Structure formats: structure tokens, C-alpha cells
Amino acid sequence: VMSHPDWLPDVSNPLTPYLTVGNAEAALGFYENAFGFKRGDMAMRDDKGNVVHGELYYHGRSIAMIAPEGAWGGTDRTPAHAGIRLPLNFYVYCPDVDKVAANAEAAGAVVERPPEDMFWGDRTTMIRDPDGYLWMFATKKGEFDPSKAPKPPTA
């Protein structure tokens, strides 16, 4: 196990996505209810009391930061509001992928691909959140089985 560097806060990862959301308070609630993430203690608010910066944790580690559209003078829009599909997703290991998919659907997310066992040993599901971000949750169920890997197309 590698030691934790002193330049990195104990609960942080070297890579932490910072997501633009439509409404930060709503997004924080969604991520708690749908995915089991926890709000961080540090939420910055504007003079009207609206959250302009929030943090999310999962199993005691930082997983994402969020800010609403327009915060800090930014012009970024959520994928849903911009009408685009980002060519990326966030791959998150969890204890029970089936439970996450059910909770996410109940909280208003779209389960684009229901939980299924994959050839690399994970059981995964693909979920689109209300702001249009894609999340792939996975639970390790076994080891990679090369015999089950898809064959590349031949020319």
C-alpha cells in the first residue's frame, strides 16, 4: 500500500471531478438519496443562501465537488441544459450495484443499462443523473475471464 502524500488532504483523491449542476441543493440531495454519497461539511453559500460550492464523499473519501450554473461568474451549463451527451462517465465501485440502481431510479435518475455481470468480473449499471451526467456503478463479483471477452471485429 502506498503512503498518503502530505500534499493531498487525507480524504481526497488526486483526481476529483468538479461538476456544474442546475441547482446545487437539489443535486446534493439527489446524490445522497440516489447514490448514497454524503455531503461535505464545507458548503459555500451566496448572499441569498444558495449553495455555490458543495462537496460529496463516498465511504469517507472525496468523490466530487459541485457548483450551480453561473456560480463564480462561470458560463458552463449542465449536459442536460446544454442538450449534449458527454463522451465520458464516472466509474464508481460500490457494495451493492443493484441497490444503487434501484435507489437512483426512485430518486429520478434514468437507468440506461440495468445491472448485469460483465466479463471483466464486475457487475455494473449505467445511470444518467438529472443534470445529464453518466455514472457507471460497479460491484466486484469475480475475476477477469478472457474467454468471455468480446472478439474485436475483423476487417
Backbone as ProteinMPNN parsed JSONL, in Angstrom:
{"seq_chain_A": "VMSHPDWLPDVSNPLTPYLTVGNAEAALGFYENAFGFKRGDMAMRDDKGNVVHGELYYHGRSIAMIAPEGAWGGTDRTPAHAGIRLPLNFYVYCPDVDKVAANAEAAGAVVERPPEDMFWGDRTTMIRDPDGYLWMFATKKGEFDPSKAPKPPTA", "coords_chain_A": {"N_chain_A": [[0.845, -1.184, 0.0], [0.526, 2.159, -0.877], [1.913, 5.061, 0.698], [0.129, 7.894, 1.991], [0.442, 10.981, 0.417], [1.796, 14.051, 1.775], [0.925, 16.375, 0.585], [-1.665, 16.06, -0.175], [-4.98, 16.253, 0.907], [-6.232, 14.141, 3.557], [-8.739, 12.879, 3.024], [-9.041, 13.107, 0.344], [-8.731, 12.469, -3.214], [-6.29, 12.251, -5.851], [-7.503, 12.96, -8.268], [-10.405, 14.689, -8.699], [-13.564, 15.146, -9.814], [-15.196, 18.198, -10.777], [-18.308, 19.226, -10.875], [-20.716, 20.952, -12.839], [-23.901, 21.892, -11.95], [-27.518, 22.106, -12.154], [-29.032, 23.015, -9.922], [-27.614, 23.374, -6.913], [-28.33, 22.593, -4.269], [-30.45, 20.814, -4.756], [-29.054, 18.92, -6.291], [-27.17, 17.954, -4.417], [-28.933, 16.699, -2.625], [-30.059, 14.776, -4.365], [-27.771, 13.174, -5.014], [-27.188, 12.149, -2.504], [-29.544, 10.657, -1.874], [-29.876, 8.977, -4.138], [-27.367, 7.755, -4.744], [-26.062, 7.334, -2.358], [-24.048, 9.014, -1.539], [-22.338, 11.322, 0.633], [-22.817, 14.585, 1.98], [-20.297, 17.056, 2.142], [-18.859, 18.919, 4.881], [-18.158, 21.458, 4.194], [-19.828, 23.808, 2.668], [-20.276, 26.386, 0.481], [-22.059, 29.414, 0.434], [-24.07, 31.834, -1.325], [-25.009, 35.362, -1.004], [-27.735, 35.12, -0.823], [-28.175, 32.749, 0.33], [-27.986, 30.495, -1.242], [-26.444, 27.456, -2.261], [-23.22, 27.584, -3.55], [-20.985, 26.143, -3.801], [-20.327, 22.808, -3.27], [-19.49, 19.7, -1.654], [-18.943, 16.208, -2.128], [-18.859, 13.018, -0.612], [-17.797, 9.6, -0.425], [-17.822, 6.631, 1.194], [-16.079, 7.766, 3.034], [-14.253, 9.163, 1.474], [-13.35, 11.84, -0.711], [-15.391, 12.423, -3.52], [-16.531, 14.057, -5.459], [-16.942, 17.515, -6.42], [-19.259, 20.208, -6.507], [-20.923, 22.867, -8.28], [-23.4, 25.324, -8.943], [-24.836, 26.246, -12.148], [-23.608, 29.284, -13.396], [-22.37, 30.045, -11.031], [-19.703, 31.736, -9.376], [-19.254, 33.36, -11.548], [-19.142, 31.777, -13.77], [-19.823, 30.267, -16.988], [-20.523, 27.776, -17.732], [-22.711, 25.039, -18.554], [-24.985, 22.477, -17.522], [-24.78, 19.106, -18.83], [-27.394, 18.27, -19.498], [-28.873, 20.706, -19.691], [-27.419, 21.932, -21.697], [-27.993, 20.32, -23.745], [-26.451, 18.178, -24.602], [-24.558, 15.112, -24.845], [-22.156, 13.98, -22.844], [-19.003, 12.53, -23.669], [-18.097, 10.685, -21.671], [-17.96, 8.868, -18.549], [-18.475, 8.383, -15.024], [-16.861, 6.026, -13.154], [-17.713, 4.094, -10.525], [-16.99, 2.201, -7.746], [-19.021, 0.19, -5.675], [-20.745, -1.242, -2.799], [-23.166, -2.613, -3.422], [-24.452, -2.872, -6.361], [-26.977, -3.324, -7.49], [-28.752, -2.287, -5.602], [-28.015, 0.427, -5.665], [-28.807, 1.088, -8.288], [-31.611, 0.75, -8.09], [-32.233, 2.657, -6.079], [-31.373, 4.994, -7.361], [-33.087, 5.145, -9.594], [-35.524, 5.453, -8.255], [-35.067, 7.961, -7.203], [-35.228, 9.592, -9.381], [-33.424, 9.35, -11.47], [-32.251, 8.111, -14.673], [-31.999, 4.82, -15.454], [-29.907, 3.671, -17.607], [-28.71, 1.33, -18.386], [-29.526, -1.63, -17.018], [-28.408, -3.412, -14.024], [-25.838, -5.765, -14.682], [-23.804, -8.696, -15.087], [-20.42, -8.495, -15.978], [-17.81, -9.384, -18.321], [-15.303, -8.787, -17.276], [-15.431, -9.212, -14.615], [-16.841, -7.509, -12.938], [-20.051, -6.478, -11.707], [-22.194, -4.323, -13.231], [-23.908, -1.141, -13.705], [-25.452, 1.422, -15.666], [-26.125, 4.773, -15.199], [-27.95, 7.742, -15.697], [-27.852, 10.908, -14.388], [-30.063, 13.581, -13.119], [-28.925, 15.977, -14.088], [-27.68, 15.202, -16.354], [-25.275, 13.804, -16.298], [-23.307, 10.839, -16.68], [-23.098, 7.879, -14.817], [-21.37, 5.042, -13.96], [-21.848, 2.394, -12.009], [-20.261, -0.14, -10.099], [-19.837, -3.427, -8.808], [-17.491, -5.573, -7.575], [-17.435, -8.88, -8.556], [-16.114, -11.107, -9.419], [-13.278, -12.473, -11.178], [-11.404, -11.308, -14.04], [-12.261, -12.862, -17.055], [-10.815, -14.026, -19.755], [-11.88, -15.642, -21.778], [-14.468, -14.888, -22.058], [-14.409, -12.38, -23.071], [-15.312, -9.942, -25.537], [-14.734, -10.478, -29.011], [-12.55, -8.673, -31.151], [-13.685, -6.832, -34.034], [-13.205, -8.131, -37.335], [-11.393, -7.121, -40.237]], "CA_chain_A": [[0.0, 0.0, 0.0], [1.301, 3.402, -0.961], [1.626, 6.012, 1.759], [-0.623, 9.064, 1.543], [1.364, 12.128, 0.369], [1.405, 15.155, 2.65], [0.338, 17.465, -0.204], [-3.034, 15.694, -0.509], [-5.791, 16.066, 2.109], [-6.449, 12.726, 3.88], [-9.971, 12.325, 2.459], [-9.1, 13.445, -1.075], [-8.072, 11.695, -4.254], [-5.605, 13.178, -6.746], [-8.437, 13.409, -9.297], [-11.755, 14.894, -8.183], [-14.342, 15.938, -10.771], [-15.948, 19.363, -10.295], [-19.463, 19.191, -11.761], [-21.686, 22.039, -12.912], [-25.253, 21.351, -11.774], [-28.557, 23.112, -12.296], [-29.354, 23.526, -8.594], [-26.676, 22.66, -6.052], [-29.029, 21.961, -3.139], [-31.161, 19.662, -5.313], [-28.062, 17.919, -6.686], [-26.652, 17.329, -3.197], [-29.979, 15.783, -2.16], [-30.145, 13.656, -5.296], [-26.617, 12.283, -4.873], [-27.342, 11.444, -1.226], [-30.633, 9.68, -1.952], [-29.724, 8.033, -5.246], [-26.096, 7.045, -4.79], [-25.509, 7.119, -1.025], [-22.947, 9.924, -1.248], [-22.557, 12.185, 1.798], [-22.401, 15.981, 1.815], [-19.181, 17.517, 2.954], [-19.193, 19.99, 5.823], [-17.874, 22.765, 3.613], [-20.697, 24.279, 1.588], [-20.235, 27.849, 0.4], [-23.349, 29.964, 0.024], [-24.056, 33.237, -1.741], [-25.694, 36.238, -0.055], [-29.145, 34.711, -0.739], [-28.217, 31.455, 0.994], [-27.904, 29.4, -2.205], [-25.154, 26.761, -2.302], [-22.427, 27.858, -4.75], [-19.937, 25.118, -3.81], [-20.607, 21.688, -2.377], [-18.581, 18.569, -1.783], [-19.564, 14.905, -1.933], [-17.954, 11.987, -0.135], [-18.294, 8.227, -0.533], [-17.002, 5.764, 2.039], [-15.069, 8.57, 3.697], [-13.318, 9.78, 0.531], [-13.899, 12.841, -1.617], [-15.711, 11.835, -4.822], [-16.839, 15.127, -6.414], [-17.339, 18.846, -5.961], [-20.293, 20.729, -7.403], [-21.309, 24.273, -8.246], [-24.502, 25.535, -9.88], [-24.61, 27.087, -13.323], [-23.495, 30.71, -13.091], [-21.602, 30.329, -9.81], [-18.351, 32.257, -9.547], [-19.178, 34.021, -12.844], [-18.952, 30.787, -14.822], [-20.849, 30.186, -18.034], [-20.755, 26.367, -18.053], [-24.062, 24.527, -18.364], [-25.004, 21.035, -17.332], [-25.023, 18.415, -20.1], [-28.832, 18.261, -19.787], [-29.284, 22.036, -20.135], [-26.728, 22.24, -22.951], [-28.517, 19.421, -24.77], [-25.364, 17.336, -25.121], [-24.203, 13.889, -24.134], [-20.704, 13.971, -22.683], [-18.399, 11.243, -24.016], [-17.396, 10.132, -20.522], [-18.784, 8.54, -17.396], [-17.734, 8.207, -13.782], [-16.907, 4.614, -12.764], [-17.687, 4.118, -9.067], [-17.207, 0.911, -7.088], [-19.964, 0.271, -4.568], [-21.006, -2.559, -2.226], [-24.347, -3.291, -3.974], [-24.823, -2.155, -7.58], [-28.425, -3.445, -7.699], [-29.392, -1.338, -4.688], [-27.763, 1.778, -6.191], [-29.666, 1.281, -9.468], [-32.986, 0.919, -7.621], [-32.317, 3.947, -5.385], [-31.211, 6.059, -8.345], [-34.334, 5.233, -10.365], [-36.541, 6.012, -7.357], [-34.733, 9.37, -6.975], [-35.451, 10.364, -10.594], [-32.399, 9.128, -12.494], [-32.577, 7.149, -15.725], [-31.092, 3.671, -15.502], [-29.739, 3.408, -19.039], [-28.405, -0.085, -18.525], [-29.736, -2.278, -15.718], [-27.263, -4.185, -13.546], [-25.526, -7.028, -15.344], [-22.451, -9.193, -14.856], [-19.553, -8.215, -17.116], [-16.744, -10.368, -18.483], [-14.09, -8.442, -16.525], [-15.61, -9.606, -13.218], [-17.691, -6.572, -12.209], [-21.469, -6.319, -12.014], [-22.271, -2.881, -13.447], [-25.111, -0.485, -14.201], [-25.192, 2.769, -16.194], [-27.175, 5.662, -14.709], [-27.859, 9.15, -16.071], [-28.459, 11.723, -13.331], [-30.935, 14.635, -13.653], [-28.162, 17.011, -14.789], [-27.176, 14.638, -17.595], [-24.0, 13.101, -16.152], [-23.375, 9.377, -16.671], [-22.405, 7.209, -13.72], [-21.357, 3.593, -14.053], [-21.544, 1.809, -10.711], [-19.779, -1.498, -10.236], [-19.512, -4.244, -7.648], [-16.612, -6.671, -7.99], [-18.062, -10.177, -8.302], [-15.217, -12.181, -9.822], [-12.051, -12.067, -11.856], [-11.454, -11.19, -15.498], [-12.272, -14.139, -17.772], [-10.523, -13.697, -21.158], [-12.703, -16.423, -22.71], [-15.764, -14.208, -22.2], [-14.191, -11.057, -23.674], [-15.757, -9.871, -26.933], [-13.68, -10.538, -30.02], [-12.542, -7.465, -31.989], [-14.16, -7.082, -35.409], [-12.164, -8.366, -38.334], [-11.544, -6.246, -41.406]], "C_chain_A": [[0.883, 1.237, 0.0], [0.932, 4.313, 0.205], [0.915, 7.228, 1.169], [0.319, 10.277, 1.544], [0.858, 13.287, 1.23], [0.786, 16.327, 1.905], [-1.125, 17.221, -0.547], [-3.845, 15.529, 0.775], [-6.16, 14.591, 2.305], [-7.661, 12.118, 3.198], [-10.065, 12.516, 0.949], [-8.393, 12.424, -1.947], [-7.336, 12.674, -5.156], [-6.502, 13.729, -7.855], [-9.832, 13.501, -8.678], [-12.528, 15.722, -9.196], [-15.088, 17.073, -10.081], [-17.093, 19.548, -11.287], [-20.29, 20.464, -11.685], [-23.066, 21.401, -12.854], [-26.266, 22.473, -11.926], [-28.868, 23.801, -10.982], [-28.521, 22.72, -7.605], [-27.37, 21.952, -4.897], [-29.775, 20.715, -3.611], [-30.183, 18.549, -5.692], [-27.483, 17.204, -5.466], [-27.663, 16.317, -2.652], [-30.111, 14.558, -3.045], [-29.007, 12.677, -5.06], [-26.644, 11.529, -3.539], [-28.371, 10.319, -1.353], [-30.39, 8.596, -2.994], [-28.485, 7.154, -5.105], [-25.498, 6.752, -3.419], [-24.292, 7.967, -0.724], [-23.327, 10.758, -0.028], [-22.076, 13.596, 1.478], [-21.194, 16.261, 2.686], [-19.633, 18.639, 3.866], [-19.003, 21.372, 5.224], [-18.794, 23.037, 2.422], [-20.619, 25.798, 1.615], [-21.567, 28.331, -0.142], [-23.193, 31.41, -0.401], [-24.855, 34.059, -0.741], [-27.192, 35.95, 0.062], [-29.296, 33.348, -0.065], [-28.151, 30.257, 0.064], [-26.507, 28.781, -2.203], [-24.466, 27.085, -3.631], [-21.202, 26.938, -4.84], [-20.342, 24.054, -2.81], [-19.638, 20.562, -2.645], [-19.324, 17.287, -1.45], [-18.501, 13.878, -1.562], [-18.631, 10.622, -0.253], [-17.324, 7.323, 0.21], [-15.804, 6.523, 2.591], [-14.066, 9.256, 2.794], [-14.049, 10.797, -0.34], [-14.176, 12.19, -2.971], [-16.018, 12.904, -5.872], [-17.078, 16.429, -5.676], [-18.364, 19.348, -6.962], [-20.469, 22.228, -7.216], [-22.448, 24.445, -9.25], [-24.075, 26.379, -11.076], [-24.571, 28.546, -12.879], [-22.703, 31.044, -11.849], [-20.218, 30.824, -10.186], [-18.163, 32.914, -10.917], [-19.001, 33.068, -14.009], [-20.107, 30.767, -15.814], [-21.146, 28.734, -18.429], [-22.2, 25.989, -17.748], [-23.972, 23.023, -18.136], [-25.171, 20.368, -18.694], [-26.512, 18.434, -20.481], [-29.298, 19.613, -20.318], [-28.629, 22.429, -21.455], [-27.223, 21.35, -24.091], [-27.455, 18.547, -25.405], [-25.221, 16.076, -24.275], [-22.689, 13.861, -24.055], [-20.147, 12.59, -22.995], [-17.552, 10.674, -22.872], [-18.421, 9.699, -19.486], [-17.874, 8.381, -16.196], [-17.939, 6.77, -13.327], [-16.699, 4.567, -11.259], [-17.929, 2.713, -8.526], [-18.092, 1.112, -5.868], [-20.218, -1.13, -4.026], [-22.149, -3.324, -2.902], [-24.891, -2.511, -5.162], [-26.332, -2.219, -7.835], [-29.191, -2.452, -6.828], [-29.211, 0.096, -5.183], [-28.673, 2.051, -7.385], [-31.116, 1.52, -9.046], [-33.173, 2.271, -6.936], [-32.245, 5.107, -6.374], [-32.487, 6.244, -9.162], [-35.445, 5.849, -9.524], [-36.32, 7.502, -7.119], [-34.856, 10.215, -8.249], [-34.395, 10.22, -11.666], [-32.932, 8.154, -13.537], [-31.544, 6.036, -15.675], [-31.0, 3.271, -16.968], [-29.382, 1.961, -19.324], [-28.558, -0.723, -17.158], [-28.504, -3.078, -15.296], [-27.093, -5.496, -14.315], [-24.077, -7.399, -15.054], [-21.633, -9.02, -16.134], [-18.384, -9.205, -17.142], [-15.493, -10.051, -17.673], [-14.248, -8.694, -15.028], [-16.469, -8.674, -12.391], [-19.145, -6.736, -12.631], [-21.677, -4.811, -12.105], [-23.668, -2.438, -13.86], [-24.713, 0.894, -14.687], [-26.388, 3.644, -15.851], [-26.908, 7.08, -15.193], [-28.571, 9.959, -14.994], [-29.291, 12.861, -13.935], [-30.21, 15.767, -14.386], [-27.504, 16.486, -16.06], [-25.83, 13.938, -17.51], [-24.242, 11.594, -16.102], [-22.515, 8.817, -15.546], [-22.496, 5.713, -13.956], [-20.931, 3.075, -12.682], [-21.194, 0.347, -10.903], [-19.567, -2.138, -8.874], [-18.666, -5.411, -8.153], [-17.25, -7.992, -7.575], [-17.13, -11.341, -8.627], [-13.986, -11.613, -10.478], [-12.291, -11.978, -13.364], [-11.361, -12.577, -16.121], [-12.059, -13.846, -19.252], [-11.404, -14.452, -22.15], [-14.061, -15.772, -22.949], [-15.64, -12.821, -22.831], [-14.69, -11.048, -25.109], [-14.544, -9.9, -27.876], [-13.721, -9.261, -30.858], [-13.027, -7.788, -33.391], [-12.982, -7.305, -36.349], [-12.449, -7.526, -39.559], [-12.037, -6.999, -42.616]], "O_chain_A": [[1.843, 1.348, 0.762], [-0.217, 4.336, 0.646], [1.082, 7.547, -0.008], [0.932, 10.572, 2.57], [-0.347, 13.478, 1.392], [0.176, 17.194, 2.531], [-1.767, 18.082, -1.149], [-3.456, 14.753, 1.648], [-6.378, 13.872, 1.329], [-7.623, 10.945, 2.825], [-11.061, 12.129, 0.339], [-7.576, 11.631, -1.481], [-7.727, 13.84, -5.223], [-6.285, 14.844, -8.329], [-10.369, 12.506, -8.191], [-12.191, 16.884, -9.423], [-15.552, 16.931, -8.95], [-16.869, 19.981, -12.418], [-20.537, 20.991, -10.6], [-23.366, 20.481, -13.616], [-25.918, 23.65, -11.838], [-28.959, 25.028, -10.925], [-28.708, 21.511, -7.477], [-27.025, 20.813, -4.58], [-29.74, 19.68, -2.946], [-30.452, 17.374, -5.445], [-27.323, 15.984, -5.481], [-27.291, 15.21, -2.265], [-30.256, 13.438, -2.554], [-29.243, 11.477, -4.921], [-26.173, 10.394, -3.46], [-28.103, 9.175, -0.985], [-30.673, 7.423, -2.749], [-28.551, 5.944, -5.324], [-24.529, 6.0, -3.32], [-23.569, 7.692, 0.234], [-24.506, 10.883, 0.301], [-21.067, 13.784, 0.8], [-21.084, 15.771, 3.81], [-20.682, 19.242, 3.641], [-19.605, 22.343, 5.682], [-18.559, 22.553, 1.315], [-20.865, 26.421, 2.647], [-22.132, 27.735, -1.059], [-22.316, 32.126, 0.082], [-25.33, 33.524, 0.26], [-27.852, 36.481, 0.955], [-30.41, 32.85, 0.095], [-28.248, 29.118, 0.52], [-25.506, 29.495, -2.15], [-25.042, 26.89, -4.701], [-20.476, 26.956, -5.834], [-20.659, 24.35, -1.658], [-19.04, 20.474, -3.717], [-20.216, 17.273, -0.602], [-17.401, 13.865, -2.115], [-19.855, 10.504, -0.191], [-16.139, 7.266, -0.118], [-14.681, 6.019, 2.621], [-13.119, 9.873, 3.283], [-15.225, 10.625, -0.661], [-13.32, 11.492, -3.514], [-15.788, 12.677, -7.059], [-17.373, 16.448, -4.481], [-18.341, 18.961, -8.131], [-20.204, 22.78, -6.147], [-22.462, 23.788, -10.29], [-23.094, 27.121, -11.022], [-25.402, 28.985, -12.083], [-22.386, 32.211, -11.621], [-19.635, 30.391, -11.179], [-17.035, 33.016, -11.399], [-18.735, 33.506, -15.128], [-21.219, 31.197, -15.509], [-21.926, 28.487, -19.349], [-22.827, 26.523, -16.834], [-22.992, 22.384, -18.519], [-25.658, 21.006, -19.627], [-26.849, 18.597, -21.654], [-30.043, 19.664, -21.297], [-29.213, 23.174, -22.243], [-26.913, 21.593, -25.257], [-27.534, 18.211, -26.587], [-25.702, 16.001, -23.145], [-22.011, 13.734, -25.075], [-20.752, 11.582, -22.628], [-16.423, 10.234, -23.089], [-19.584, 10.1, -19.53], [-16.657, 8.259, -16.333], [-19.077, 6.341, -13.134], [-15.639, 4.951, -10.764], [-18.959, 2.103, -8.816], [-17.934, 2.079, -5.123], [-19.94, -2.113, -4.713], [-22.115, -4.553, -2.954], [-25.697, -1.596, -4.992], [-26.906, -1.258, -8.348], [-30.168, -1.85, -7.275], [-30.148, 0.892, -5.129], [-29.25, 3.134, -7.485], [-31.778, 2.403, -9.591], [-34.164, 2.957, -7.184], [-32.975, 6.089, -6.238], [-32.919, 7.373, -9.394], [-36.219, 6.669, -10.017], [-37.275, 8.234, -6.862], [-34.615, 11.422, -8.211], [-34.462, 10.909, -12.684], [-33.928, 7.465, -13.315], [-30.349, 6.284, -15.835], [-31.895, 2.618, -17.504], [-29.715, 1.429, -20.383], [-27.81, -0.402, -16.235], [-27.65, -3.386, -16.128], [-28.052, -6.227, -14.563], [-23.236, -6.535, -14.807], [-22.089, -9.352, -17.229], [-18.02, -9.784, -16.118], [-14.695, -10.949, -17.405], [-13.33, -8.43, -14.252], [-16.802, -9.0, -11.252], [-19.433, -7.091, -13.774], [-21.369, -4.091, -11.155], [-24.493, -3.238, -14.301], [-23.752, 1.479, -14.187], [-27.528, 3.305, -16.17], [-25.78, 7.567, -15.114], [-29.748, 9.73, -14.714], [-29.231, 13.084, -15.144], [-30.813, 16.446, -15.218], [-26.841, 17.242, -16.77], [-25.29, 13.518, -18.533], [-25.244, 11.13, -15.559], [-21.369, 9.222, -15.351], [-23.591, 5.178, -14.132], [-19.799, 3.289, -12.249], [-21.759, -0.328, -11.763], [-19.169, -1.478, -7.915], [-19.08, -6.145, -9.051], [-17.566, -8.203, -6.404], [-17.348, -12.454, -8.149], [-13.686, -10.425, -10.355], [-13.27, -12.514, -13.882], [-10.491, -13.37, -15.762], [-13.001, -13.46, -19.944], [-11.652, -13.958, -23.25], [-14.728, -16.075, -23.938], [-16.647, -12.164, -23.095], [-14.516, -12.03, -25.83], [-13.471, -9.397, -27.544], [-14.8, -8.808, -31.238], [-12.807, -8.893, -33.886], [-11.906, -6.734, -36.17], [-13.604, -7.251, -39.882], [-12.216, -6.408, -43.68]]}, "name": "protein", "num_of_chains": 1, "seq": "VMSHPDWLPDVSNPLTPYLTVGNAEAALGFYENAFGFKRGDMAMRDDKGNVVHGELYYHGRSIAMIAPEGAWGGTDRTPAHAGIRLPLNFYVYCPDVDKVAANAEAAGAVVERPPEDMFWGDRTTMIRDPDGYLWMFATKKGEFDPSKAPKPPTA"}
